[in-house]
Amino acid sequence: MADNYERRSRTRTGHALGTSFAAVIATLVATGPAHAHVKWFAPYVVGAAPAPITDTLTNGWFWAGIALVLVFFAATVLVERSPSATPVNGMLDRLALPLWRRGDDFMRAVIGAFFVAIFAVGGVYLTPDLQTPNEWVSWLQLLIALLVFSRRTMPLAAAGIIGLWVIALRDYDFFHLLDYLALGVGIAGYLALAADPESKWYQHRFTVLRWGVAIALMWSSLEKFAYAEWFYPLVEERPFLTFGMPRDMFIPMAGVAEFTMGFGLLWTPLIRRLSAVALIVIFTAAVYPFGRIDLVGHALIMGTLFLIAADPTPSGLKLPKLAPAIGSVPAGLLAAMVLIAGAYWGLHGTFYDYQVQGPTVAAEGQLLTHRPNAEHPHAGSATTTQ
């Protein structure tokens, strides 16, 4: 009798895992290695007029992606509320326990390795597209790497990260640097909170990190809707990225996948963990076509995703009934989209004064995604109104 119960338990666990991981597999098929940061590999102008938000809201592929994600998230909520939830979570906990026990050591090693890597690359602030001729910036980043290995100096490392972001404002637009604000604040917040195990805030150190990565992913995903043309050179150069899907189908669905998986990091434990696993696979897959720069640039996000996948603690809304739990997914996703997308388009319109116009065409007829400027190749050079 006990053997029969054990077999039934294993069967339920297998079915639950199959349902849950179907969401991950479908997401991978929909996005592939589409999470390479476009600003590292293609020309752009931060101040160019974004496509109107109405273009996204009237795009059928956008809504198709949303519908698929909602089905997958709802299925995962059903698994979490079923008798199979305990063995599923137990299996994930056992697999992740060695990493979770050394979570702080792992995260500090990742942060230290990242800053050593960008010191070795040289000539950048915090990320590959924020280039600088100032050699002292690279040495400051090496110092930050050294500071993360002592609890006494971790707050100094946190201050150094925020300081570098502020210093970069001398050379780059504020809106451009918003791409890296949430992640920078998340990493700095983690270092500050992890420095004092006796503090009442110590237990929130990984939560701050998770929110920073989630917001960063949701924010960066909006480029696929606001500036789809930035991705055209990448897709044309590497057509295998789309898995045979039409370009204008692939890009909005990839944007939906990136936004919703970022959102998933803030939701229930199983959705959070499966979103993190899917993102790890996607970011890892992007390294092959895009190379070491992609690996270095995404190292902090990838390291954090491993911890998010390993984290056994509860997260998200705690709703006792099934219907409200399932209903909270579209409601929460809608709220996140309104807040993040509203901030993106609203702040862009506040910081830049531009006329909506078509893409620039070079003399040889090649479509350009920006107006070239030799002195500021990646600055806002959109035509301004008088």
C-alpha positions in Angstrom: 0.0 0.0 0.0 2.8 2.3 0.8 4.4 1.4 -2.5 1.2 2.3 -4.3 1.1 5.7 -2.6 4.7 6.4 -3.4 4.1 5.5 -7.1 1.0 7.8 -7.2 3.0 10.6 -5.6 5.8 10.2 -8.2 3.2 10.2 -11.0 1.6 13.4 -9.7 5.0 15.0 -9.3 5.9 14.0 -12.9 2.7 15.4 -14.3 3.1 18.6 -12.3 6.6 19.1 -13.4 5.6 18.4 -17.0 2.9 21.1 -16.9 5.1 23.6 -15.2 8.2 23.1 -17.4 5.9 23.3 -20.5 5.8 27.0 -19.7 9.6 27.2 -19.7 10.0 25.2 -22.9 7.4 27.3 -24.8 9.0 30.5 -23.6 12.4 29.3 -24.8 11.0 28.5 -28.2 9.4 31.9 -28.4 12.5 33.9 -27.5 15.7 31.9 -28.0 18.8 34.0 -27.5 16.9 37.3 -28.0 18.0 38.8 -24.7 21.3 40.1 -26.0 21.3 43.8 -25.1 20.8 45.5 -28.4 22.8 48.6 -27.5 25.9 46.5 -27.3 25.7 45.2 -30.8 23.6 47.6 -33.0 23.5 51.4 -33.6 20.9 53.4 -31.7 19.9 56.9 -30.6 18.4 57.1 -27.1 16.6 60.4 -28.0 14.9 59.2 -31.1 11.1 59.2 -31.1 9.8 55.8 -29.9 7.0 54.0 -31.7 3.6 55.1 -30.2 2.4 52.7 -27.5 -0.8 52.3 -29.7 1.4 50.4 -32.2 2.0 47.7 -29.6 -1.6 47.6 -28.3 -2.9 47.0 -31.8 -0.3 44.3 -32.6 -1.8 40.9 -32.7 1.4 39.1 -31.9 1.8 41.1 -28.7 -1.6 39.8 -27.5 -0.9 36.3 -28.7 2.2 36.3 -26.5 0.3 37.7 -23.5 -2.4 35.0 -23.9 0.2 32.2 -24.0 2.0 33.6 -20.9 -1.2 33.9 -18.9 -2.1 30.3 -19.8 1.3 29.1 -18.6 1.2 31.1 -15.4 -2.3 29.9 -14.6 -1.2 26.3 -15.1 1.7 26.9 -12.7 -0.6 28.4 -10.1 -2.8 25.3 -10.4 0.2 23.1 -9.8 1.1 25.1 -6.7 -2.4 24.7 -5.3 -2.5 20.9 -6.1 -1.3 18.1 -3.8 1.8 17.8 -6.1 3.1 21.2 -4.9 4.9 19.7 -1.9 6.9 17.0 -3.7 7.7 19.5 -6.6 9.0 22.2 -4.2 10.8 19.6 -2.2 12.7 18.3 -5.2 13.6 21.9 -6.3 14.7 22.6 -2.7 17.0 19.5 -2.6 18.6 20.4 -5.9 19.2 24.0 -4.9 20.2 23.5 -1.3 24.0 23.4 -1.8 23.9 26.8 -3.6 21.4 28.4 -1.3 23.5 27.5 1.8 26.4 29.4 0.3 24.2 32.1 -1.4 26.1 35.1 0.0 29.5 33.6 -0.9 28.3 32.8 -4.4 26.8 36.3 -4.9 29.9 38.1 -3.7 32.1 35.9 -5.9 29.9 36.8 -8.9 30.0 40.5 -8.2 33.8 40.4 -7.7 34.3 38.4 -10.9 32.1 40.8 -12.8 34.1 43.9 -11.8 37.4 42.1 -12.4 36.1 41.3 -15.9 35.1 44.8 -16.8 38.4 46.0 -15.4 40.1 43.7 -17.8 37.9 44.9 -20.7 38.7 48.4 -19.8 37.2 51.7 -20.9 33.6 51.2 -19.8 31.3 52.3 -16.9 29.6 49.2 -15.5 28.4 47.9 -18.9 29.8 47.4 -22.4 27.9 50.3 -24.1 28.9 53.0 -21.5 32.4 53.7 -22.9 34.8 56.1 -21.3 38.4 57.2 -22.1 39.1 57.7 -18.4 41.5 54.9 -17.2 40.9 55.6 -13.6 37.3 54.3 -14.0 38.7 50.8 -14.7 40.9 50.9 -11.6 38.0 52.0 -9.5 36.0 49.0 -10.7 38.9 46.7 -9.7 38.8 48.3 -6.3 35.1 47.6 -6.0 35.9 43.9 -6.8 38.3 43.8 -3.9 35.9 45.5 -1.5 33.1 43.0 -1.8 35.0 40.2 0.0 34.9 41.9 3.5 31.7 42.7 5.3 33.4 45.9 6.6 34.1 47.2 3.1 30.9 46.0 1.3 29.1 49.3 2.0 32.0 51.1 0.3 31.6 48.8 -2.7 27.9 49.6 -2.8 28.7 53.3 -2.7 31.2 52.8 -5.5 28.6 51.2 -7.8 26.2 54.0 -7.3 29.0 56.5 -7.6 30.0 55.1 -11.0 26.4 55.4 -12.2 26.3 59.1 -11.1 29.7 59.8 -12.7 28.5 58.3 -16.0 25.8 61.1 -16.1 28.6 63.4 -17.2 28.9 61.5 -20.5 25.5 59.9 -21.0 21.8 60.9 -21.0 19.9 60.2 -17.8 17.3 58.3 -19.7 20.0 56.0 -21.2 21.4 55.3 -17.7 17.9 54.3 -16.5 18.6 51.0 -18.3 21.1 50.2 -15.6 19.7 52.0 -12.5 17.4 49.2 -11.1 20.2 46.5 -11.4 22.8 48.9 -10.0 20.5 49.8 -7.0 19.7 46.1 -6.5 23.4 45.0 -6.4 24.3 48.0 -4.2 21.4 47.4 -1.9 22.4 43.7 -1.5 25.9 44.6 -0.6 24.8 47.2 1.9 22.2 44.9 3.6 24.5 41.8 3.5 27.2 43.7 5.4 25.5 43.5 8.7 24.0 40.1 9.6 22.7 41.5 12.9 20.5 44.1 11.2 16.8 43.6 10.9 17.1 44.4 7.2 19.6 41.6 6.6 16.8 39.1 5.7 15.7 41.3 2.8 19.0 41.4 1.0 18.1 38.8 -1.7 14.6 40.4 -2.1 16.2 43.7 -3.0 18.4 41.9 -5.5 15.5 40.1 -7.0 13.4 43.2 -7.4 16.4 45.0 -9.0 16.8 42.3 -11.7 13.1 42.0 -12.3 12.6 45.7 -12.9 15.7 45.9 -15.1 14.4 43.1 -17.3 10.9 44.6 -17.6 12.4 48.0 -18.4 14.8 46.8 -21.1 12.2 44.6 -22.7 10.3 47.7 -23.8 12.9 48.6 -26.4 11.5 45.7 -28.5 8.2 47.7 -28.7 9.5 51.2 -28.7 12.5 50.6 -31.1 11.9 47.4 -32.9 14.0 48.7 -35.8 17.1 48.6 -33.6 16.8 44.8 -33.7 16.5 44.5 -37.4 20.3 44.5 -38.1 20.8 41.7 -35.5 17.9 39.6 -37.0 19.2 40.1 -40.5 22.8 39.3 -39.6 21.7 36.2 -37.5 18.5 35.0 -39.0 18.7 31.8 -36.9 17.7 33.8 -33.9 14.1 33.9 -34.9 13.7 30.1 -35.4 12.1 30.7 -38.7 9.5 33.1 -37.4 8.9 36.3 -39.3 10.9 39.2 -37.9 7.8 41.3 -37.0 6.3 38.3 -35.2 9.4 37.3 -33.3 10.4 40.7 -31.9 7.1 41.6 -30.1 6.7 38.1 -28.8 10.3 38.1 -27.5 9.5 41.5 -25.8 6.5 39.9 -24.1 8.5 36.9 -23.0 11.2 39.1 -21.5 8.8 41.4 -19.7 6.6 38.6 -18.3 9.5 36.5 -17.1 10.9 39.6 -15.3 7.4 40.0 -13.8 7.4 36.3 -12.9 10.5 36.8 -10.7 8.2 38.8 -8.4 5.4 36.3 -8.3 4.7 33.0 -6.5 7.6 30.6 -5.7 7.1 28.2 -8.6 6.5 30.9 -11.2 9.5 32.8 -9.8 11.8 29.7 -10.0 10.7 28.6 -13.4 11.0 32.1 -14.8 14.6 32.3 -13.4 15.4 28.9 -14.9 14.0 30.0 -18.3 16.0 33.2 -18.2 19.2 31.4 -17.2 18.9 29.1 -20.3 18.1 32.0 -22.6 21.0 34.2 -21.4 23.3 31.2 -21.6 22.2 30.5 -25.2 22.8 34.1 -26.1 26.6 33.8 -25.3 27.3 31.6 -28.3 26.1 33.9 -31.0 27.1 37.2 -29.2 30.3 36.2 -27.5 32.1 37.1 -24.3 30.9 40.7 -24.2 27.3 39.3 -23.8 28.5 37.0 -21.0 30.4 39.8 -19.2 27.6 42.3 -19.6 24.9 39.9 -18.2 27.0 38.2 -15.5 25.4 40.0 -12.6 21.9 39.2 -13.9 22.8 35.6 -14.6 24.4 35.1 -11.2 21.3 36.6 -9.5 19.0 34.3 -11.5 20.8 31.3 -10.1 20.0 32.5 -6.5 16.4 33.3 -7.4 16.0 29.8 -8.7 17.5 28.4 -5.6 15.6 30.6 -3.1 13.0 28.4 -1.2 11.4 31.3 0.6 7.7 32.4 -0.1 7.1 35.3 -2.4 4.3 37.0 -4.3 0.7 37.4 -3.1 -0.7 35.0 -0.5 -4.3 34.4 -1.6 -6.1 31.5 0.0 -8.6 30.7 -2.8 -7.8 29.4 -6.2 -9.8 31.9 -8.3 -8.3 35.0 -6.8 -4.8 33.5 -7.1 -5.3 32.8 -10.8 -7.0 36.2 -11.4 -4.2 38.0 -9.6 -1.8 37.0 -12.5 -3.4 39.1 -15.3 -4.3 41.9 -12.8 -0.7 42.1 -11.6 0.7 41.8 -15.1 -1.5 44.6 -16.2 -0.5 46.8 -13.3 3.2 46.2 -14.0 2.8 47.0 -17.7 0.9 50.2 -17.0 3.5 51.3 -14.4 6.7 50.4 -16.3 5.5 51.2 -19.8 3.9 54.4 -18.6 7.2 55.4 -17.0 9.2 54.5 -20.1 7.1 56.5 -22.6 6.3 59.2 -20.2 9.9 59.9 -19.1 11.2 59.7 -22.6 8.7 62.3 -23.7 9.7 64.5 -20.7 13.4 64.3 -21.4 13.4 64.6 -25.2 11.7 67.0 -27.6 11.3 65.3 -30.9 9.2 65.0 -34.0 7.8 61.6 -34.9 9.5 60.7 -38.2 10.5 57.7 -40.3 13.9 56.0 -40.2 16.9 57.8 -41.7 18.0 56.5 -45.2 21.6 56.6 -46.1 22.8 57.7 -49.6 23.2 54.0 -50.7 19.6 53.3 -49.6 20.5 51.4 -46.4 18.0 52.0 -43.5 19.6 53.4 -40.4 18.4 53.3 -36.9 20.0 56.6 -35.9 21.5 59.7 -37.3 25.3 59.3 -37.1 27.2 61.7 -35.0 31.0 61.2 -34.8 31.4 63.0 -31.4 28.5 61.3 -29.7 27.7 58.0 -31.6 25.2 56.8 -29.1 23.7 60.0 -27.8 20.3 61.4 -28.5 20.5 63.1 -31.9 16.8 63.1 -32.9 15.6 66.2 -34.6 14.3 68.7 -32.0 11.4 71.0 -32.4 12.0 74.7 -32.2 
